[in-house]
Amino acid sequence: MNILKKTTAFSAMIFIGLFSALPVSASADEEIIIGDTNGDSIVDASDASNILVYYSTMSTGGHSDWTWEMKSAIDIDGDGKIDATDASYVLMYYSYHSIGGEEFDNITDYVRELKKPVNYVLAPEGLDPGTPGTIKYIVNTAPRTEHYDIPLYNIKSNNDYDGKTYRSGTYELNDEAVTALNNFAQEHFTDDMTDYDRIEYTWNWLHENVKYASEEEYQSYQMWNHSGSYCCFDVGIGQCLQYNGAFAEMLAYMGYNSYMLEMWTDKACTIQHYRSEVEINGIYYSTEVGDKGSDNPPTGYKWMWLFDPNKRQFYGVQAGEE
């Protein structure tokens, strides 16, 4: 439910009569309702007015006799500040009830729903998943679990465990990545695309539209400090870690069990590479988003593959496990 759409018109209302006197503090034994500034047990426009007056008063060096409990009750979004944003949330909540909204009977749950991230990456329900037995069907119908961590496995032949796979780190799907993924989805995905379609589209888009970053660019953008999704979708450049990292982030955000591999691409152990794999229903699939500069147009060769079980290099067992 997108309650923001219901309240957009009201959130733009002009506040009338906002600069009334500040309310008195509540007594010690009086129950304080979040958002209720005057003790009438109702959260409405007058409370928004009082919050704005408080904010204006304190911003100009004034004083208030509100208790710590009351101040906590008017920090609606819980960001540690009392400002116009809190007043806006109160007015939106009041407007929500004014037009018949009944799902939320307190402002805390209402604001929590407003701030809840919307996963625009997932396809709408009810689309044809394809023919049973095909990889499209397997991907579209696979059970998934929302998660925000992407394991990194070191599979280098000369690693500390004599070539045995071990988990060497974890990439976190942070707010920066989620924002980049959602923005990309809103711009490129359509309602008639299944989840497989969205994955395939992302895979191709990364290959066709992301520029391979030079070492100077890599250092300039400090890419090691950013998510693969931000580097590729927002900035448009990256190296193997960002190309395949962005793809693994897309898979993880959609609920698939994706992970990254740190590896060599040559027997001499001189060319380091990162790519992703994914586990679906106990089967491991390899994925690769190669640099377009590695394409060989005369032969049609692209350093690209999607859900290939024959090219997997991690089989679920790592150093230290039976």
C-alpha positions as CSV (number, residue, x, y, z in Angstrom):
1,M,0.0,0.0,0.0
2,N,1.4,3.4,-1.0
3,I,-0.2,5.7,1.5
4,L,2.0,8.6,0.2
5,K,-0.2,8.8,-2.8
6,K,-3.3,9.3,-0.7
7,T,-1.8,12.1,1.3
8,T,0.3,14.0,-1.2
9,A,-2.4,16.7,-1.8
10,F,-2.8,17.3,1.9
11,S,0.9,17.4,2.6
12,A,1.1,20.5,0.4
13,M,-1.6,22.4,2.4
14,I,-0.7,25.8,3.7
15,F,-0.6,25.8,7.5
16,I,-3.1,28.2,8.9
17,G,-2.8,29.7,12.4
18,L,0.4,27.9,13.2
19,F,1.9,30.4,15.5
20,S,-0.3,29.8,18.6
21,A,1.1,29.7,22.1
22,L,3.2,26.7,23.0
23,P,1.3,24.0,25.0
24,V,2.0,23.4,28.7
25,S,3.9,20.3,29.7
26,A,2.1,17.2,30.7
27,S,1.9,16.1,34.3
28,A,4.0,13.1,35.4
29,D,1.1,10.7,35.5
30,E,-0.5,11.8,32.2
31,E,-0.2,9.4,29.3
32,I,1.6,10.9,26.4
33,I,0.4,9.9,22.9
34,I,3.0,10.2,20.1
35,G,2.2,13.3,18.1
36,D,-0.3,14.7,20.6
37,T,1.1,18.0,21.9
38,N,-1.8,19.5,23.7
39,G,-3.2,16.5,25.6
40,D,-6.5,16.2,23.9
41,S,-5.7,12.6,22.8
42,I,-6.0,13.5,19.1
43,V,-3.3,14.0,16.6
44,D,-4.4,16.7,14.2
45,A,-3.4,20.0,12.6
46,S,-3.2,21.8,15.9
47,D,-0.4,19.5,16.9
48,A,1.5,20.2,13.7
49,S,1.1,23.9,14.5
50,N,2.5,23.4,18.0
51,I,5.5,21.5,16.7
52,L,6.3,24.2,14.3
53,V,6.0,26.9,17.0
54,Y,8.3,24.8,19.2
55,Y,10.8,24.4,16.4
56,S,10.7,28.2,15.6
57,T,11.0,29.1,19.2
58,M,14.0,26.8,19.9
59,S,15.7,27.9,16.6
60,T,15.7,31.5,17.8
61,G,17.1,30.8,21.3
62,G,13.8,30.5,23.1
63,H,12.8,28.2,26.0
64,S,10.1,25.5,26.4
65,D,9.0,23.8,29.6
66,W,8.2,20.6,27.7
67,T,9.5,17.5,29.5
68,W,12.0,15.1,27.9
69,E,9.1,12.6,27.5
70,M,7.0,15.2,25.6
71,K,10.0,16.1,23.4
72,S,10.5,12.4,22.6
73,A,6.8,12.1,21.7
74,I,7.0,14.8,19.1
75,D,10.2,13.6,17.4
76,I,7.9,11.7,15.1
77,D,10.5,10.3,12.7
78,G,12.9,9.4,15.5
79,D,15.9,11.2,13.9
80,G,16.8,13.0,17.2
81,K,15.5,16.4,16.0
82,I,12.2,18.2,16.3
83,D,11.6,20.2,13.1
84,A,9.2,20.9,10.3
85,T,9.5,17.3,9.1
86,D,7.8,16.1,12.3
87,A,5.1,18.7,11.8
88,S,4.6,17.5,8.2
89,Y,4.2,13.9,9.3
90,V,1.6,14.9,11.8
91,L,-0.4,16.8,9.2
92,M,-0.1,13.9,6.8
93,Y,-1.4,11.5,9.4
94,Y,-4.3,13.8,10.2
95,S,-5.1,14.1,6.5
96,Y,-4.9,10.4,6.1
97,H,-7.6,9.9,8.7
98,S,-9.6,12.8,7.3
99,I,-10.1,11.0,4.0
100,G,-11.1,7.8,5.7
101,G,-7.8,6.0,6.3
102,E,-8.3,3.3,8.9
103,E,-5.3,0.9,8.5
104,F,-3.1,2.8,11.0
105,D,-4.5,3.9,14.4
106,N,-1.3,5.5,15.6
107,I,1.2,7.8,13.9
108,T,4.2,5.6,14.7
109,D,3.0,2.7,12.5
110,Y,1.9,5.2,9.9
111,V,5.3,6.9,9.6
112,R,7.1,3.5,9.7
113,E,5.0,2.5,6.7
114,L,5.8,5.7,4.9
115,K,9.5,5.3,5.4
116,K,9.5,1.6,4.5
117,P,11.6,1.1,1.3
118,V,9.6,0.1,-1.7
119,N,11.2,-2.7,-3.8
120,Y,10.6,-1.6,-7.3
121,V,12.9,-4.3,-8.5
122,L,10.4,-7.2,-8.1
123,A,8.0,-7.9,-10.9
124,P,4.2,-7.6,-10.3
125,E,2.5,-10.9,-9.3
126,G,0.5,-12.9,-11.8
127,L,2.8,-12.8,-14.8
128,D,3.4,-16.0,-16.8
129,P,6.5,-17.6,-15.3
130,G,7.2,-19.6,-18.5
131,T,7.5,-23.3,-19.4
132,P,8.1,-25.7,-16.4
133,G,11.6,-27.1,-16.5
134,T,13.2,-24.1,-18.3
135,I,15.6,-21.8,-16.5
136,K,13.2,-18.9,-16.9
137,Y,10.5,-20.9,-15.0
138,I,13.0,-22.0,-12.3
139,V,14.1,-18.5,-11.7
140,N,10.6,-17.0,-11.8
141,T,9.2,-19.6,-9.3
142,A,12.1,-20.1,-7.0
143,P,11.6,-19.5,-3.3
144,R,13.3,-16.4,-2.1
145,T,14.3,-14.7,1.1
146,E,14.9,-10.9,1.5
147,H,18.5,-10.4,2.6
148,Y,21.1,-7.7,2.5
149,D,24.4,-9.5,2.7
150,I,26.4,-11.0,-0.2
151,P,29.2,-13.4,0.9
152,L,32.6,-13.2,-0.8
153,Y,34.5,-16.5,-1.3
154,N,38.2,-16.7,-2.0
155,I,38.8,-19.6,-4.5
156,K,42.3,-18.6,-5.5
157,S,44.5,-21.7,-6.1
158,N,47.4,-20.3,-3.9
159,N,45.3,-18.9,-1.0
160,D,45.9,-19.4,2.7
161,Y,43.9,-22.7,2.6
162,D,45.8,-24.4,-0.2
163,G,43.1,-23.6,-2.8
164,K,40.2,-24.6,-0.7
165,T,37.3,-22.2,-0.9
166,Y,36.7,-20.0,2.2
167,R,34.5,-17.1,3.1
168,S,36.8,-14.1,3.1
169,G,34.3,-11.3,3.6
170,T,30.8,-10.0,3.1
171,Y,29.4,-7.2,1.0
172,E,26.4,-5.3,2.6
173,L,23.5,-4.2,0.5
174,N,23.4,-0.8,2.0
175,D,21.0,2.2,1.5
176,E,23.2,3.5,-1.3
177,A,22.8,0.3,-3.2
178,V,19.1,-0.1,-2.6
179,T,18.5,3.5,-3.8
180,A,20.5,2.9,-7.0
181,L,18.6,-0.4,-7.6
182,N,15.2,1.1,-7.1
183,N,16.0,4.1,-9.3
184,F,17.3,1.8,-12.0
185,A,14.2,-0.4,-11.8
186,Q,11.8,2.6,-12.0
187,E,13.5,3.9,-15.1
188,H,14.0,0.6,-17.0
189,F,11.6,-2.1,-15.8
190,T,8.0,-2.4,-17.1
191,D,5.0,-4.2,-15.5
192,D,5.0,-6.9,-18.2
193,M,8.5,-8.0,-17.3
194,T,8.9,-11.1,-15.2
195,D,11.7,-11.4,-12.6
196,Y,13.8,-13.4,-15.1
197,D,13.2,-10.6,-17.7
198,R,14.4,-8.0,-15.2
199,I,17.5,-10.0,-14.4
200,E,18.4,-10.6,-18.0
201,Y,17.8,-6.9,-18.8
202,T,20.1,-5.8,-16.0
203,W,22.8,-8.3,-17.1
204,N,22.7,-7.0,-20.7
205,W,22.5,-3.3,-19.6
206,L,25.6,-3.6,-17.4
207,H,27.5,-5.0,-20.3
208,E,26.4,-2.5,-22.9
209,N,26.3,0.7,-20.8
210,V,29.0,0.6,-18.2
211,K,32.5,1.9,-19.1
212,Y,35.4,0.0,-17.8
213,A,37.2,2.3,-15.3
214,S,40.8,3.2,-15.6
215,E,43.0,3.0,-12.5
216,E,42.9,6.8,-12.4
217,E,39.1,6.8,-12.4
218,Y,38.9,4.0,-9.9
219,Q,41.0,6.0,-7.5
220,S,39.3,9.3,-8.3
221,Y,35.8,7.9,-7.5
222,Q,37.1,5.8,-4.6
223,M,35.1,2.9,-5.9
224,W,36.1,0.7,-3.0
225,N,34.0,2.9,-0.8
226,H,30.8,2.5,-2.9
227,S,28.4,-0.2,-3.9
228,G,28.6,-1.8,-7.3
229,S,25.1,-0.6,-8.0
230,Y,26.0,3.0,-7.3
231,C,29.1,2.9,-9.5
232,C,27.5,1.2,-12.4
233,F,23.9,2.5,-12.4
234,D,24.6,6.1,-11.1
235,V,28.1,6.8,-12.2
236,G,28.3,4.5,-15.2
237,I,31.8,3.1,-14.7
238,G,33.4,0.2,-12.9
239,Q,35.7,-2.8,-13.0
240,C,34.9,-6.5,-12.7
241,L,34.1,-6.1,-9.0
242,Q,31.5,-3.3,-9.7
243,Y,30.0,-5.0,-12.9
244,N,29.5,-8.3,-11.2
245,G,28.9,-6.7,-7.8
246,A,26.0,-4.7,-9.1
247,F,24.5,-7.8,-10.7
248,A,24.9,-9.8,-7.4
249,E,23.2,-6.9,-5.6
250,M,20.3,-7.0,-7.9
251,L,19.9,-10.8,-7.3
252,A,20.2,-10.4,-3.6
253,Y,17.7,-7.6,-3.4
254,M,15.3,-9.8,-5.4
255,G,15.8,-12.5,-2.7
256,Y,18.1,-14.9,-4.5
257,N,21.1,-16.4,-2.7
258,S,23.9,-14.7,-4.7
259,Y,27.5,-14.4,-3.7
260,M,30.8,-13.2,-5.1
261,L,34.0,-15.1,-6.0
262,E,37.5,-13.8,-5.7
263,M,39.7,-15.7,-8.2
264,W,42.5,-15.8,-10.8
265,T,41.7,-16.0,-14.5
266,D,45.1,-17.4,-15.5
267,K,47.3,-20.4,-14.4
268,A,50.1,-18.0,-13.5
269,C,48.0,-16.4,-10.8
270,T,48.6,-12.9,-12.0
271,I,45.2,-11.7,-13.2
272,Q,42.7,-11.2,-10.4
273,H,38.9,-11.3,-11.2
274,Y,35.6,-11.0,-9.4
275,R,32.3,-12.5,-10.5
276,S,29.1,-13.7,-9.1
277,E,27.2,-17.0,-8.7
278,V,23.8,-17.8,-7.4
279,E,22.2,-20.8,-5.7
280,I,18.6,-21.7,-6.6
281,N,16.9,-24.7,-5.1
282,G,20.2,-26.3,-4.2
283,I,21.7,-25.8,-7.7
284,Y,24.6,-23.4,-8.2
285,Y,24.7,-21.3,-11.3
286,S,27.5,-19.1,-12.6
287,T,26.9,-15.6,-14.0
288,E,29.4,-13.3,-15.6
289,V,29.0,-9.6,-16.7
290,G,32.1,-9.0,-18.8
291,D,33.5,-5.8,-20.0
292,K,32.2,-4.8,-23.5
293,G,35.8,-4.1,-24.5
294,S,36.5,-7.8,-24.4
295,D,33.8,-8.6,-27.0
296,N,35.0,-10.0,-30.3
297,P,32.5,-8.8,-32.9
298,P,33.7,-10.9,-35.8
299,T,33.1,-14.1,-33.9
300,G,30.1,-12.9,-31.9
301,Y,32.0,-13.7,-28.7
302,K,31.0,-11.9,-25.5
303,W,32.5,-12.5,-22.1
304,M,29.0,-13.1,-20.8
305,W,26.9,-15.9,-19.4
306,L,23.8,-16.2,-17.3
307,F,22.7,-19.1,-15.1
308,D,25.3,-21.5,-16.4
309,P,25.7,-24.6,-14.1
310,N,28.7,-25.8,-16.1
311,K,30.9,-22.8,-15.3
312,R,30.3,-22.7,-11.6
313,Q,33.4,-22.8,-9.4
314,F,31.9,-22.9,-5.9
315,Y,30.0,-26.0,-4.7
316,G,28.9,-25.0,-1.3
317,V,31.8,-26.4,0.7
318,Q,34.5,-24.3,2.2
319,A,37.6,-24.7,4.3
320,G,36.8,-25.8,7.8
321,E,33.6,-27.6,6.9
322,E,33.1,-31.4,6.7
